[in-house]
Amino acid sequence: MKREDRKARTLSTEEMAEMVSLSGKRPAPSGRKAEIKRKTKETDIHLVLNLEGTGIPHVQTPVPFLSHMLEAFSKHSGFDLAVKAAGDTHVDDHHTVEDIGICLGQALDK
């Protein structure tokens, strides 16, 4: 896949569920993908990571720079990363950023 063909876009709830089984052109070996859901008083995060992906991000967060960094991580690592996040950004961005970091770490640990 050419670099210019990799475009970030928003992901619907249905597409998010579909990401659980998304593996690009090759099947993902067991243990190489993870789905993490985290809901707290401040945030609601749904993250799917596939290490055997194509590097196309599906990121939807209320923090534009965080979205940009997650998209760059996905593109340059070749991992499929889907993130759908909501948070209390009217208070501060740090809860959303922190909880997405926790979810990403948990997904990598799986």
Number of C-alpha atoms within 10 A of each C-alpha: 7 5 10 6 8 13 12 18 12 15 17 12 11 8 13 20 15 11 23 16 14 21 20 16 9 10 12 16 11 7 11 16 24 20 19 18 15 14 13 10 8 14 18 17 19 20 24 25 27 28 21 19 24 21 25 25 28 25 25 23 20 17 17 11 10 17 21 16 12 21 25 16 17 25 21 11 15 17 21 25 27 27 27 22 23 16 23 15 15 6 9 12 14 13 17 23 19 12 20 26 12 14 21 20 12 14 20 15 9 12
